[in-house]
Amino acid sequence: MGIIGDGVFKVLLGVIFLVGAVWLGHLLGVPVWLLAVSGAALLVSGVIEIRYVHRRMVRTYMRLMVVYDSGWMLATLAGLLVAWRGGGAGGEVWVGYQAAAPVVLAALLVAAAPSR
């Protein structure tokens, strides 16, 4: 159930990024195109996670999700640190992670060995 929940969360976040790209872009100080790319990446990654839930081993999912979520936490902390120090790229760090990491996660999940 947690794997499906993770995929659904990514799909919802992707939709929010796509629908609210202009508003969120202004709020986070991020270009609209970056939010749109991130939204699309999250949406596709979430759909792939849900689609492959019975085709890949749970252990594979867990490892990939731990690495992905750890990276998300580090990107969040890095973005907050940049913003706290007065830099304007904190939002770009966080949203940029959302553009790249879901694509890597989805590619690794598709390439993983099938469940037995």
Secondary structure, DSSP 8 states (H G I E B T S, - for coil): -HHHHHHHHHHHHHHHHHHTHHHHHHHHT--HHHHHHHHHHHHHHHHHHHHTTTTB-HHHHHHHHHHHHHHHHHHHHHHHHHHHTT-S-HHHHHHHHHHHHHHHHHHHHHHS-B--
